[in-house]
């Protein structure tokens, strides 16, 4: 649901106006999950923060919940969550919320980069495109240029000839391009100012996955409406990275 809020906002829609038959919005559902104690752990809190910011609300006071304070309190020795995936979601969320990201948190991320330039879901995991793309977005506003460059070396090394990306390569599950992985990489490219035409126009491959219904398939080999693929594709088609609200704040500050 948090990802859907971000997708709606990225496409220029007001998430508050996306109502169910009972008149509830995705933000109502998120509030219900908070009330029931189901938003636990750095990754879930981080996703909620970015969704709340994207919807135009204050994550430090969302229905009485200080999501920013909760996330900051979860940092242990510079680390959020249980691996790079959670950690990078957290850094992105804090940046979107305008909160300070500690030097230790950035150092921790740099320190667990794999030799191939990527990051895996857990600190000891092989690199994958999804986690690496999140980490590259998290680092876009830092001064870790060498780390970012190394990350894109990994990304380039496993791009498929069709212009898209798989989750990882090699993989026992296959290495065909998929919508979610390609979308996340596009967001990382955009966040870091990379020209998509210099990367084989991956957006064209992504658009080829869209069906007549408007939804997206996960992979070409599995055509069919896929909610998760569609939610993932929309921000990439709109070229709105997950740290877009932090980038906007930075641009406004530079303009003053």
Backbone as JSON, one array per atom type, in Angstrom:
{
  "sequence": "XXXXXXXXXXXXXXXXXXXXXXXXXXXXXXXXXXXXXXXXXXXXXXXXXXXXXXXXXXXXXXXXXXXXXXXXXXXXXXXXXXXXXXXXXXXXXXXXXXXXXXXXXXXXXXXXXXXXXXXXXXXXXXXXXXXXXXXXXXXXXXXXXXXXXXXXXXXXXXXXXXXXXXXXXXXXXXXXXXXXXXXXXXXXXXXXXXXXXXXXXXXXXXXXXXXXXXXXXXXXXXXXXXXXXXXXXXXXXXXXXXXXXXXXXXXXXXXX",
  "N": [[0.83, -1.2, 0.0], [1.93, 1.26, 0.79], [3.81, 1.57, -1.26], [2.07, 1.89, -3.38], [0.88, 4.36, -2.8], [3.08, 6.02, -3.21], [3.46, 5.57, -5.96], [1.06, 6.6, -7.02], [1.32, 9.31, -6.29], [3.63, 9.93, -7.71], [2.68, 9.82, -10.29], [1.12, 12.02, -10.36], [-1.32, 11.96, -9.11], [-3.68, 12.44, -6.45], [-3.33, 10.7, -3.57], [-5.25, 10.67, -1.57], [-7.6, 10.79, -2.89], [-8.0, 8.4, -4.06], [-10.21, 6.19, -3.66], [-11.78, 3.46, -1.95], [-14.67, 1.27, -2.35], [-15.88, 1.61, 0.05], [-15.17, 4.12, 0.73], [-12.63, 4.59, 1.72], [-9.21, 5.63, 1.75], [-5.82, 4.9, 0.53], [-4.18, 6.03, 2.46], [-5.81, 5.99, 4.68], [-5.86, 3.27, 5.13], [-3.18, 2.82, 5.75], [-3.01, 4.26, 8.13], [-4.71, 2.7, 9.69], [-3.19, 0.36, 9.86], [-1.04, 1.31, 11.33], [-2.34, 1.93, 13.73], [-3.01, -0.61, 14.54], [-0.61, -1.67, 15.13], [0.95, -2.84, 13.17], [2.94, -1.82, 11.6], [5.98, -2.31, 11.76], [9.49, -2.46, 12.34], [12.41, -1.33, 10.62], [12.37, -1.19, 7.76], [9.6, -1.26, 7.02], [8.64, 0.97, 8.4], [10.17, 2.93, 7.17], [9.27, 2.81, 4.49], [6.69, 3.68, 4.94], [7.12, 6.3, 5.79], [8.14, 7.56, 3.46], [5.9, 7.27, 1.83], [4.0, 8.81, 3.22], [5.18, 11.36, 3.08], [5.15, 11.69, 0.3], [2.44, 11.87, -0.1], [1.92, 14.3, 0.93], [1.91, 14.81, 3.66], [3.03, 15.2, 7.1], [5.52, 13.21, 8.25], [6.52, 13.17, 10.79], [4.46, 13.7, 12.38], [2.04, 12.13, 11.89], [-1.12, 11.51, 12.1], [-0.73, 11.54, 14.8], [1.45, 9.92, 15.12], [4.95, 9.69, 15.34], [6.77, 8.95, 12.96], [9.28, 9.45, 11.93], [10.89, 9.9, 14.18], [10.66, 7.37, 15.31], [11.96, 5.79, 13.41], [14.57, 6.89, 13.44], [15.28, 6.2, 16.03], [15.72, 3.54, 15.78], [18.19, 3.1, 14.76], [21.24, 1.42, 14.97], [24.5, 1.47, 15.79], [24.98, 2.87, 13.42], [23.47, 1.47, 11.61], [20.44, 0.58, 10.01], [17.76, -1.61, 10.36], [17.9, -4.98, 8.99], [19.7, -5.43, 6.99], [21.25, -4.34, 3.85], [19.03, -3.64, 2.19], [16.83, -2.84, 3.87], [18.26, -0.85, 5.17], [18.88, 1.04, 3.17], [16.34, 1.81, 2.29], [15.65, 3.15, 4.59], [17.49, 5.3, 4.75], [16.73, 6.72, 2.46], [14.11, 7.4, 3.19], [14.52, 9.07, 5.43], [15.9, 11.17, 4.24], [13.9, 12.11, 2.5], [12.14, 13.04, 4.41], [13.44, 15.18, 5.39], [15.17, 14.86, 7.47], [18.18, 14.51, 9.41], [20.77, 12.48, 8.2], [22.97, 10.29, 9.61], [26.57, 10.4, 9.62], [27.69, 8.0, 10.19], [25.78, 6.2, 9.28], [25.92, 6.45, 6.52], [28.58, 5.7, 6.13], [28.42, 3.07, 6.98], [26.91, 1.92, 4.95], [28.58, 2.25, 2.71], [30.64, 0.64, 3.55], [29.71, -1.98, 3.33], [29.52, -2.59, 0.71], [29.7, -4.79, -2.03], [32.42, -6.53, -3.7], [31.98, -6.49, -6.43], [30.72, -4.15, -6.82], [28.05, -3.95, -6.29], [25.19, -4.38, -4.05], [23.75, -6.74, -1.77], [20.65, -8.24, -0.62], [20.92, -8.93, 2.1], [23.72, -8.3, 4.29], [25.72, -10.16, 3.77], [25.03, -11.21, 1.36], [24.95, -12.12, -2.17], [25.26, -9.72, -4.8], [22.4, -7.9, -5.99], [20.12, -6.44, -8.36], [17.94, -4.98, -7.37], [18.38, -4.28, -4.62], [20.8, -2.93, -4.97], [20.01, -0.8, -6.62], [18.33, 0.61, -4.87], [20.24, 1.37, -2.96], [21.89, 3.01, -4.48], [20.17, 5.12, -4.95], [19.89, 6.01, -2.34], [22.41, 7.0, -1.91], [22.61, 9.13, -3.6], [22.5, 11.8, -2.81], [24.75, 12.16, -1.37], [28.34, 12.5, -0.87], [29.66, 10.39, -1.95], [30.95, 9.6, -4.46], [32.69, 7.74, -5.73], [31.81, 5.32, -4.72], [29.22, 5.25, -5.73], [29.79, 5.24, -8.49], [31.03, 2.74, -8.71], [28.87, 1.15, -8.09], [27.24, 1.52, -10.33], [28.84, 0.33, -12.22], [28.51, -2.35, -11.6], [25.73, -2.51, -12.14], [25.72, -2.01, -14.91], [27.04, -4.26, -15.77], [25.27, -6.39, -15.72], [23.15, -5.78, -17.31], [20.65, -6.66, -19.61], [20.51, -7.55, -23.13], [18.16, -6.62, -24.2], [17.72, -4.26, -22.97], [16.65, -4.17, -20.46], [16.69, -5.28, -16.98], [17.54, -8.13, -14.93], [16.68, -9.69, -11.75], [18.99, -10.73, -10.55], [22.2, -11.97, -11.66], [24.45, -14.52, -12.1], [21.47, -16.63, -11.84], [19.41, -19.1, -10.42], [16.79, -18.96, -11.04], [16.49, -17.87, -13.48], [17.4, -15.32, -15.88], [16.01, -13.42, -17.28], [14.87, -10.16, -18.23], [12.99, -8.21, -15.91], [10.07, -6.4, -14.9], [9.96, -5.06, -12.37], [12.65, -5.01, -11.44], [13.93, -3.64, -13.53], [12.57, -1.2, -13.41], [13.35, -0.2, -10.87], [16.09, 0.14, -11.28], [16.04, 2.13, -13.25], [15.04, 4.23, -11.69], [17.23, 4.62, -10.0], [19.14, 5.46, -11.83], [17.99, 7.89, -12.74], [17.89, 9.33, -10.32], [20.55, 9.83, -9.91], [21.25, 11.46, -11.95], [21.82, 10.3, -14.41], [21.79, 9.87, -17.94], [19.2, 8.38, -19.62], [19.21, 7.55, -22.27], [21.8, 6.93, -22.71], [22.0, 4.54, -21.59], [20.8, 2.67, -23.14], [18.12, 3.25, -23.37], [16.22, 2.11, -21.33], [13.63, 2.59, -20.51], [12.03, 2.19, -22.72], [11.95, -0.58, -23.02], [10.62, -1.11, -20.66], [8.1, 0.06, -21.11], [7.23, -1.67, -23.05], [6.25, -3.74, -21.65], [3.78, -3.02, -20.84], [0.28, -3.59, -20.83], [-2.85, -3.77, -22.71], [-4.78, -3.14, -20.88], [-3.63, -1.26, -19.34], [-2.15, -1.96, -17.2], [0.91, -3.59, -16.06], [2.96, -6.34, -17.11], [4.91, -8.78, -15.31], [7.08, -10.17, -16.45], [8.1, -10.78, -19.86], [7.67, -13.4, -20.56], [5.6, -14.12, -18.97], [2.89, -12.95, -19.5], [0.33, -10.79, -18.36], [-1.92, -9.08, -16.15], [-0.32, -7.51, -13.47], [-0.2, -6.48, -10.29], [1.89, -5.66, -8.52], [4.01, -5.3, -10.29], [2.99, -3.24, -11.83], [2.68, -1.15, -9.96], [5.36, -0.79, -9.37], [6.35, 0.01, -11.84], [5.21, 2.5, -12.53], [6.39, 4.89, -11.16], [8.89, 4.81, -12.41], [8.33, 5.11, -15.15], [7.38, 7.69, -15.01], [9.68, 8.85, -14.23], [10.34, 9.48, -11.56], [12.2, 9.27, -8.89], [12.68, 7.35, -5.81], [13.68, 9.0, -3.88], [12.73, 11.46, -4.54], [11.48, 13.59, -3.24], [13.32, 14.52, -1.45], [15.25, 15.34, -3.26], [13.85, 17.42, -4.44], [13.62, 19.21, -2.31], [16.32, 19.85, -2.0], [16.86, 21.11, -4.43], [15.2, 23.35, -4.23], [16.39, 24.61, -2.07], [18.87, 25.29, -3.14], [18.06, 27.14, -4.96], [17.36, 29.33, -3.5]],
  "CA": [[0.0, 0.0, 0.0], [2.83, 2.41, 0.8], [4.36, 1.71, -2.61], [1.0, 2.4, -4.24], [0.77, 5.79, -2.52], [4.2, 6.67, -3.91], [3.18, 5.49, -7.39], [0.0, 7.56, -7.33], [1.88, 10.66, -6.2], [4.58, 10.1, -8.82], [1.9, 10.02, -11.51], [0.37, 13.26, -10.25], [-2.65, 11.74, -8.51], [-3.8, 12.64, -5.01], [-3.67, 9.42, -2.95], [-6.46, 10.81, -0.75], [-8.77, 10.69, -3.76], [-8.11, 7.02, -4.52], [-11.1, 5.67, -2.63], [-12.43, 2.16, -2.1], [-16.13, 1.35, -2.35], [-16.29, 2.06, 1.39], [-14.74, 5.49, 0.93], [-11.33, 4.66, 2.39], [-8.05, 5.86, 0.89], [-4.63, 4.16, 0.96], [-3.68, 6.63, 3.7], [-6.66, 5.45, 5.76], [-5.4, 1.9, 5.41], [-1.9, 2.93, 6.43], [-3.3, 4.66, 9.5], [-5.26, 1.54, 10.38], [-2.08, -0.54, 10.15], [-0.3, 1.91, 12.44], [-3.15, 1.77, 14.95], [-3.01, -2.02, 14.93], [0.76, -2.07, 15.45], [1.48, -3.7, 12.12], [4.05, -1.16, 10.91], [7.11, -2.54, 12.67], [10.74, -2.71, 11.65], [12.91, -0.16, 9.9], [11.94, -1.16, 6.37], [8.19, -0.89, 6.92], [8.51, 2.36, 8.85], [10.77, 3.77, 6.13], [8.33, 2.89, 3.36], [5.55, 4.49, 5.37], [7.55, 7.7, 5.8], [8.19, 8.05, 2.08], [4.51, 7.36, 1.35], [3.36, 9.95, 3.89], [5.74, 12.58, 2.48], [4.66, 11.77, -1.08], [1.03, 12.26, -0.05], [1.83, 15.68, 1.39], [1.73, 14.89, 5.1], [4.23, 15.28, 7.93], [5.76, 11.91, 8.85], [6.85, 13.33, 12.2], [3.19, 13.85, 13.09], [1.02, 11.57, 11.01], [-2.15, 10.93, 12.95], [-0.19, 11.4, 16.15], [2.62, 9.04, 15.11], [6.22, 10.27, 14.91], [7.45, 7.89, 12.23], [10.69, 9.82, 11.77], [11.54, 9.62, 15.46], [10.72, 5.92, 15.48], [13.01, 5.25, 12.54], [15.86, 7.32, 13.97], [15.56, 5.45, 17.26], [16.06, 2.15, 15.46], [19.56, 3.02, 14.26], [22.18, 0.78, 15.88], [25.85, 1.54, 15.24], [24.91, 3.37, 12.06], [22.74, 0.54, 10.75], [18.99, 0.45, 10.14], [17.2, -2.86, 9.87], [18.64, -6.23, 9.01], [20.54, -5.59, 5.81], [21.3, -3.17, 2.98], [17.73, -3.27, 1.65], [16.18, -2.03, 4.91], [19.1, 0.31, 5.47], [18.75, 2.06, 2.12], [14.98, 2.36, 2.41], [15.65, 4.06, 5.74], [18.19, 6.53, 4.38], [15.87, 7.44, 1.52], [12.98, 7.95, 3.94], [14.99, 10.18, 6.25], [16.18, 12.28, 3.32], [12.61, 12.65, 2.07], [11.52, 13.71, 5.55], [14.25, 16.32, 5.78], [15.88, 14.54, 8.71], [19.61, 14.32, 9.25], [21.3, 11.12, 8.09], [24.26, 10.3, 10.29], [27.74, 10.01, 8.84], [27.88, 6.58, 10.44], [24.86, 5.42, 8.45], [26.49, 6.44, 5.17], [29.8, 4.89, 6.19], [28.02, 1.66, 7.09], [26.48, 1.49, 3.62], [29.78, 2.15, 1.88], [31.46, -0.45, 4.05], [29.18, -3.31, 3.0], [29.44, -2.75, -0.75], [30.4, -5.98, -2.51], [33.56, -6.26, -4.58], [31.53, -6.23, -7.8], [30.11, -2.82, -6.83], [26.65, -3.99, -5.9], [24.8, -4.76, -2.7], [22.75, -7.79, -1.69], [19.56, -8.0, 0.32], [21.58, -8.97, 3.4], [25.11, -7.84, 4.19], [26.58, -11.21, 3.24], [24.38, -11.76, 0.17], [25.46, -11.7, -3.46], [24.63, -8.49, -5.28], [21.21, -7.95, -6.83], [19.81, -5.13, -8.92], [16.94, -4.26, -6.58], [19.04, -3.67, -3.47], [21.79, -1.98, -5.47], [19.3, 0.39, -7.1], [17.92, 1.36, -3.69], [21.42, 1.97, -2.34], [22.34, 4.11, -5.33], [19.27, 6.25, -4.67], [20.21, 6.5, -1.0], [23.7, 7.69, -1.96], [22.58, 10.18, -4.62], [22.68, 13.12, -2.2], [25.98, 12.15, -0.57], [29.55, 12.8, -1.64], [30.32, 9.11, -2.17], [30.93, 9.42, -5.91], [33.38, 6.51, -6.12], [30.93, 4.21, -4.37], [28.14, 5.28, -6.71], [30.34, 4.8, -9.78], [31.23, 1.28, -8.63], [27.54, 0.55, -8.14], [26.77, 1.51, -11.71], [29.63, -0.68, -12.94], [27.77, -3.61, -11.4], [24.46, -2.42, -12.87], [26.0, -2.15, -16.34], [27.56, -5.6, -16.06], [24.22, -7.41, -15.86], [22.04, -5.33, -18.15], [20.37, -7.55, -20.72], [20.57, -6.94, -24.46], [16.88, -5.96, -24.5], [17.7, -2.97, -22.28], [16.15, -4.32, -19.1], [17.53, -5.95, -15.99], [16.98, -9.2, -14.1], [16.94, -9.47, -10.32], [20.42, -10.98, -10.38], [22.79, -12.82, -12.69], [23.6, -15.67, -12.43], [20.35, -16.95, -10.96], [18.76, -20.38, -10.72], [15.42, -18.68, -11.45], [16.52, -17.26, -14.79], [17.96, -13.97, -15.93], [15.25, -12.54, -18.17], [14.52, -8.86, -17.66], [11.68, -8.12, -15.28], [9.59, -5.02, -14.77], [10.31, -4.44, -11.09], [14.08, -4.75, -11.38], [14.24, -2.58, -14.49], [12.03, 0.06, -12.89], [14.19, 0.28, -9.78], [17.35, 0.63, -11.85], [15.74, 3.42, -13.88], [14.95, 5.23, -10.63], [18.6, 4.9, -9.55], [19.78, 6.26, -12.88], [17.42, 9.23, -12.7], [18.28, 9.98, -9.07], [21.95, 10.22, -9.99], [21.47, 12.32, -13.1], [22.28, 9.56, -15.58], [20.94, 9.99, -19.13], [18.68, 7.05, -19.94], [19.57, 7.15, -23.63], [23.15, 6.37, -22.65], [21.85, 3.2, -21.02], [19.99, 1.87, -24.03], [16.69, 3.59, -23.21], [15.49, 1.03, -20.66], [12.21, 2.92, -20.41], [11.33, 1.61, -23.86], [11.66, -1.97, -22.66], [9.6, -1.1, -19.61], [6.81, 0.34, -21.74], [6.82, -2.84, -23.82], [5.58, -4.66, -20.71], [2.43, -2.53, -20.52], [-0.8, -4.27, -21.52], [-3.95, -2.91, -23.15], [-5.53, -2.72, -19.7], [-2.87, -0.2, -18.68], [-1.27, -2.57, -16.21], [2.18, -4.12, -16.57], [3.34, -7.72, -16.82], [6.18, -8.89, -14.59], [8.06, -10.55, -17.45], [7.51, -11.06, -21.17], [7.27, -14.81, -20.59], [4.41, -14.28, -18.13], [2.0, -11.81, -19.74], [-0.85, -10.75, -17.52], [-1.95, -7.97, -15.2], [0.43, -7.75, -12.25], [-0.31, -5.26, -9.48], [3.19, -5.24, -8.01], [4.79, -4.8, -11.42], [2.4, -1.96, -12.22], [3.06, -0.17, -8.93], [6.78, -0.52, -9.52], [6.66, 0.64, -13.13], [4.7, 3.87, -12.69], [7.38, 5.93, -10.87], [9.98, 4.77, -13.39], [7.81, 5.73, -16.37], [7.31, 9.13, -14.73], [11.04, 9.26, -13.85], [10.28, 10.06, -10.21], [12.88, 8.32, -8.0], [12.13, 7.23, -4.46], [14.15, 10.14, -3.07], [12.34, 12.66, -5.3], [11.07, 14.7, -2.37], [14.57, 15.06, -0.94], [15.86, 16.06, -4.38], [13.09, 18.66, -4.61], [14.03, 20.11, -1.23], [17.67, 20.32, -2.28], [16.78, 22.06, -5.55], [14.61, 24.58, -3.72], [17.38, 25.26, -1.21], [19.9, 25.87, -4.0], [17.47, 28.27, -5.68], [17.17, 30.46, -2.59]],
  "C": [[0.87, 1.26, 0.0], [3.43, 2.65, -0.58], [3.32, 2.28, -3.57], [0.8, 3.9, -4.04], [1.87, 6.55, -3.26], [3.96, 6.68, -5.42], [2.11, 6.5, -7.81], [0.54, 8.99, -7.32], [2.84, 10.93, -7.35], [3.87, 10.39, -10.13], [1.04, 11.27, -11.46], [-1.03, 13.12, -9.69], [-2.6, 11.98, -7.01], [-4.21, 11.32, -4.38], [-4.93, 9.48, -2.09], [-7.73, 10.66, -1.58], [-8.92, 9.31, -4.38], [-8.9, 6.25, -3.47], [-11.65, 4.29, -2.97], [-13.94, 2.35, -2.13], [-16.67, 1.84, -1.01], [-15.82, 3.47, 1.7], [-13.42, 5.65, 1.64], [-10.21, 4.84, 1.37], [-6.89, 4.98, 1.34], [-4.04, 4.72, 2.26], [-4.51, 6.18, 4.89], [-6.2, 4.05, 6.14], [-4.07, 1.93, 6.16], [-2.1, 3.33, 7.88], [-3.85, 3.5, 10.31], [-4.15, 0.56, 10.76], [-1.21, 0.0, 11.29], [-1.04, 1.71, 13.75], [-3.11, 0.34, 15.46], [-1.61, -2.54, 15.23], [1.42, -2.93, 14.41], [2.63, -3.08, 11.32], [5.25, -1.21, 11.84], [8.35, -2.89, 11.87], [11.12, -1.54, 10.76], [12.39, -0.07, 8.47], [10.51, -0.71, 6.2], [7.96, 0.56, 7.34], [9.05, 3.3, 7.78], [9.84, 3.92, 4.93], [7.14, 3.78, 3.71], [5.9, 5.97, 5.36], [7.55, 8.27, 4.38], [6.79, 8.2, 1.51], [3.81, 8.58, 1.94], [3.86, 11.27, 3.31], [5.2, 12.77, 1.07], [3.21, 12.24, -1.13], [0.83, 13.66, 0.5], [1.62, 15.86, 2.87], [3.07, 14.89, 5.82], [4.46, 13.93, 8.6], [6.19, 11.97, 10.31], [5.6, 13.53, 13.05], [2.06, 13.41, 12.16], [-0.01, 10.85, 11.87], [-1.68, 10.71, 14.37], [1.03, 10.5, 16.23], [3.85, 9.79, 14.59], [7.03, 9.17, 14.23], [8.94, 8.18, 12.07], [11.46, 9.51, 13.05], [11.69, 8.13, 15.69], [11.83, 5.31, 14.64], [14.39, 5.63, 13.06], [16.26, 6.53, 15.21], [15.98, 4.02, 16.99], [17.48, 1.98, 14.95], [20.48, 2.43, 15.33], [23.55, 0.75, 15.22], [25.84, 1.93, 13.76], [24.07, 2.54, 11.12], [21.25, 0.55, 11.07], [18.57, -0.91, 9.6], [18.18, -4.01, 9.87], [19.52, -6.45, 7.78], [20.49, -4.35, 4.95], [19.94, -2.72, 2.45], [16.98, -2.37, 2.63], [16.94, -0.73, 5.15], [18.9, 1.42, 4.44], [17.35, 2.64, 2.06], [14.93, 3.41, 3.51], [16.34, 5.38, 5.41], [17.36, 7.37, 3.43], [14.72, 8.12, 2.26], [13.39, 9.16, 4.76], [15.3, 11.4, 5.39], [14.88, 12.93, 2.85], [11.94, 13.47, 3.17], [12.29, 14.94, 6.0], [15.01, 16.11, 7.07], [17.36, 14.33, 8.41], [19.95, 12.83, 9.17], [22.71, 11.14, 8.67], [25.39, 9.88, 9.35], [27.99, 8.52, 9.0], [26.99, 5.71, 9.57], [25.35, 5.35, 7.01], [27.73, 5.57, 5.13], [29.47, 3.4, 6.24], [27.62, 1.11, 5.73], [27.67, 1.31, 2.69], [30.59, 0.92, 2.27], [30.98, -1.84, 3.69], [28.95, -3.48, 1.5], [30.25, -3.97, -1.16], [31.51, -5.6, -3.48], [33.14, -5.95, -6.0], [30.84, -4.88, -7.93], [28.68, -2.78, -6.38], [26.45, -4.27, -4.42], [23.77, -5.88, -2.79], [21.73, -7.48, -0.63], [20.04, -8.0, 1.76], [23.05, -8.64, 3.21], [26.03, -8.88, 3.58], [26.01, -11.86, 1.99], [25.1, -11.31, -1.1], [24.66, -10.49, -3.95], [23.37, -8.78, -6.09], [20.85, -6.53, -7.27], [18.88, -4.32, -8.04], [17.58, -3.55, -5.4], [20.05, -2.61, -3.92], [21.14, -0.68, -5.93], [18.81, 1.25, -5.93], [19.11, 2.08, -3.07], [21.96, 3.13, -3.16], [21.45, 5.34, -5.18], [19.6, 6.87, -3.32], [21.49, 7.32, -1.0], [23.71, 8.9, -2.89], [22.85, 11.57, -4.05], [23.92, 13.19, -1.3], [27.16, 12.51, -1.46], [30.35, 11.53, -1.93], [30.33, 8.75, -3.65], [31.58, 8.11, -6.35], [32.51, 5.29, -5.84], [29.78, 4.11, -5.37], [28.63, 4.78, -8.07], [30.52, 3.28, -9.8], [29.89, 0.55, -8.7], [27.01, 0.47, -9.55], [27.6, 0.59, -12.6], [28.95, -2.03, -12.81], [26.48, -3.6, -12.2], [24.68, -2.63, -14.36], [26.39, -3.58, -16.7], [26.47, -6.64, -16.25], [22.99, -6.89, -16.6], [21.87, -6.28, -19.32], [20.38, -6.8, -22.05], [19.28, -6.21, -24.82], [16.74, -4.61, -23.81], [17.22, -3.02, -20.85], [17.14, -5.03, -18.2], [16.79, -7.09, -15.31], [17.2, -8.84, -12.63], [18.42, -9.66, -10.02], [20.89, -11.89, -11.51], [24.19, -13.2, -12.23], [22.48, -15.88, -11.41], [19.72, -18.26, -11.39], [17.33, -20.18, -11.2], [15.35, -18.03, -12.83], [16.99, -15.82, -14.74], [17.26, -13.08, -16.95], [14.96, -11.22, -17.47], [13.15, -8.92, -17.02], [11.35, -6.66, -14.98], [10.07, -4.36, -13.49], [11.79, -4.09, -11.0], [14.46, -3.61, -12.31], [13.76, -1.23, -14.0], [12.91, 0.64, -11.79], [15.52, 0.82, -10.29], [17.14, 1.98, -12.53], [15.68, 4.52, -12.83], [16.34, 5.61, -10.11], [19.34, 5.76, -10.56], [19.29, 7.7, -12.84], [17.89, 10.0, -11.47], [19.71, 10.51, -9.13], [22.29, 11.0, -11.26], [22.0, 11.63, -14.34], [21.29, 9.72, -16.73], [20.49, 8.6, -19.56], [19.05, 6.61, -21.34], [20.99, 6.61, -23.7], [23.16, 4.97, -22.04], [20.89, 2.36, -21.88], [18.5, 2.1, -23.91], [15.88, 2.47, -22.56], [14.01, 1.31, -20.48], [11.4, 2.35, -21.56], [11.0, 0.15, -23.6], [10.54, -2.01, -21.63], [8.21, -0.87, -20.2], [6.31, -0.84, -22.56], [6.12, -3.87, -22.95], [4.17, -4.21, -20.36], [1.39, -3.2, -21.42], [-1.9, -3.29, -21.92], [-4.76, -2.39, -21.98], [-4.89, -1.53, -19.0], [-1.91, -0.74, -17.64], [-0.01, -3.11, -16.88], [2.31, -5.6, -16.22], [4.65, -7.7, -16.05], [7.31, -9.21, -15.55], [7.36, -10.86, -18.76], [7.0, -12.49, -21.25], [6.0, -15.08, -19.79], [3.48, -13.08, -18.31], [0.74, -11.9, -18.89], [-0.76, -9.6, -16.54], [-1.24, -8.34, -13.9], [0.46, -6.45, -11.44], [1.06, -4.76, -9.03], [4.07, -4.68, -9.12], [4.29, -3.42, -11.84], [2.79, -0.85, -11.24], [4.53, 0.19, -9.05], [7.11, 0.26, -10.77], [6.3, 2.12, -13.18], [5.73, 4.95, -12.33], [8.51, 5.97, -11.89], [9.55, 5.4, -14.71], [7.76, 7.25, -16.21], [8.67, 9.72, -14.38], [11.05, 10.03, -12.54], [10.93, 9.07, -9.25], [12.31, 8.34, -6.59], [12.58, 8.36, -3.55], [13.77, 11.47, -3.72], [12.04, 13.84, -4.41], [12.28, 15.31, -1.68], [15.28, 15.85, -2.03], [15.18, 17.4, -4.6], [13.49, 19.68, -3.55], [15.41, 20.69, -1.5], [17.65, 21.36, -3.39], [16.2, 23.39, -5.09], [15.6, 25.35, -2.85], [18.46, 25.94, -2.05], [19.38, 27.1, -4.73], [17.32, 29.51, -4.81], [18.43, 31.3, -2.46]]
}
